[in-house]
Amino acid sequence: MIDDPPLPPEPPEEAAARDVALMLRVKAGDFDAFSELVEIHQHRVVGTVARMLGDDVEAEDVSQQVFVRVWRSAARYEPTAKFTTWLFTILRNLVFNETRRRKRHPVVSLDQPREGDDERPRDAVDVRVKTPDTALLDEEMMGAIQRAIDELPETQRLAVIMRRYDETPYEEIAEVLELSVPAVKSLLFRARTELREKLQRYLEP
């Protein structure tokens, strides 16, 4: 049996109109419309939260909180902006709260070596397994990029993640972060400059 070809991506204007129509139904108490919105946006929400927190398990929990907040706040929703702007403003608040909580109550990772242990993390790669050099380099590069992003201040980090991974327009990032478009562009410029400096050894020919 031949699979049907994938459907072309929905035009942004149509997607935005669909989201608003669904959210207005949610506002009226339609749980099926809410489930449809979750299905449409959960992948992007979970991915963004995971990149912000660096923890897939917590990302699932915080992402659920995002959609719970959407449902509970539905009565106050007004279609004055794109639904995704409203959604990611909720995400921003919850993720920033979580990152600040972590700073107040840091947790020691189980992957960090304890005193007396050898220096390898507990999930160290088995050196007996032969892996192509290119794959190792690609994995190392991706890990270095994520670590560099993790070290950015939270506002820069969210701007970079929204722009790099989702190609979110500057205007929408500005609304989510409550900044002007020039301020967002300046923020991203500073973040990219810092990332280039941290990744210099990977960028040299």
N, C-alpha and C positions, 0 to 999 in steps of 0.2 A: 504494500500500500504506500503510495507517495503522499508525503505530508504536504499540507497546503503551505504555500509560501507565507512568510510572516507579513502581517498587515503593516502598511506604511505608518510612520509615527503620526499622531494626531497633530494638526496645526496648533501652535500655542494659543491662538485666540479661541479656537473651539474647545481646547482643553480647559482654559480658564473659565469659559462660559459654562461648561459642563460642571466644573467644580462648584461654581457659585449656585447653580441650579440644585445640585445635590445638597449643598450646605443649607440652602433655604428650606429644603425638605427636612433636613436634620433639625433645623430650628423649630419646625412644626411637630417634631417628635417622631420622625420616620427613622426607625432603627435600620431598616434595610438600606436606606440611602447612606447612613453612617457606615455600615459594613462595606459598602461599595467604595466610599472615600478611603477607608482604611486599606482596602485591597489595592487601590490605585497608588497610594502614597507611602505605604509602610516600608517598601524597599529603600526608598530615598531617605526616609526619616531614620530608619535603623542604621543605614550606612553612614549618615552624617553624625549621628550620636556616637557610633562606634569609633569613628575617626577622631572625634573630639575627646572621648574618654579613654580610648585605647583598650577597651575591655568589652568583649562581645556579650558576656553575660549581663553586665550592668547596662549595656546598650539596649538589650531587649527590655529590661525593666523600665528604664527611663523612657524608651519609645512608647511603651504601654501607657505610662503616665501622660505622655504628650497627647495621645488619643483620648484618654479618659478626660483630660482637661478640655479637649475639643468638645466632647459630648456635654460636659457639665457647663461649658460656657456658651453653648449653642444659642440659648435664649438671648444673649447679648450680641450675637453676631450681626454685623451690618456689612453689606457687600460694597463697601467704599474702596476696597483694594482687592487684589487677587487673593483667592483663598490660600494659596501657598505662602503668600506674605504673612497672613494671619497665623497660619500653621507654624511657620518657621519662627515667628516671634514668640509663640508659646514654647517651641523647642529651645530657642535661645535662652529664655528665662530659666527653664528647668536644667539645662546643661550648665549654664553659668552658676546656678545654685549648687549643683553637684560638684563642679570643679572647686568652688570656694569651700564647700564642706570638706573635700579631700585635703585641702591645704590646712584646715583647722585640725583634721583628724587623719593624718597620713597613715597609710597601711603599708607594712613591709611586705614586698612581693615574695611569694614562696620560691620564685625562680632565682632570687638573690642568694649567693653563697653565704652560709652562716660561718661564724668563727670556727676554725678548725676544719672546715670542709675544703675540698680543692676549689679552685677558682672558676670551674666551669658551671654554667647554669644547669639546672636539673633537666632541661629539655635539649641539652647539647646534641648537635648532629653526630651521629655515629661515624667516626672517621673511616671505618672500614667500608662504608658504602661509597662507591665511586659515583660522583656526580659531575656532569660536564662543567668545565670551568665557566662557560658562558652562563649557565643556569645559576651557578653560585654567585657570579658577579651581578646578575640581574636581581637575585634575591637580596644580596647585600646592599645594592643601590636602593631598592624599594624600602628596605628596612631603614637605611640612612635617611631617606626622604621623610618617612613617617616620623622618625625620632626628631628630625629637625623641625617638622611641623608641630610636634607635641610640645616643643620648647618655646613656641611663640606665645605671646600673651593671648588670652582667650578671645578677644575681639578680632585680632589679626588672624588667629587660627580659624575661627568660623568663617571669616571672609575668604580666606584662601581655600578652605574646603568647599564652600559653596561655589566659588568661581572655578576651581581646578577640576573638581569631580562632577559637578552638575552644570557647569557653564551658565550659572545663574546671572542674569543681566545685572549690571552695576546698579540700576535703579531699584531693583528688588532687594539687593543686598543692603542698599542704603536705607530702605524702609525697615527692613528687619533689624538693622543695627541702630536705627534712629540717628542716622548721619546724613550729611549731604553727599551727593555723587562725587564731587571733587575730594571730599574727605575720605570716601571709600577708595578712590583711585590712589590717593596718597598713602593710605593704610596698606593697600596691596603692594605699592611700590616699595615701601619700607620692609614689608614682610618678604618680598621676593629678593631684595638686596641681602637681607639677613640669611635667607635660605641659600643663596648663591655662596655666601661666605662660608657657611657651615658645610656645604657640599663641594667646595672648591677642588678637593683632591679627586673627586669623581668626575669633575667637569674638564679637568686638564687633559689635553690630547696625549 
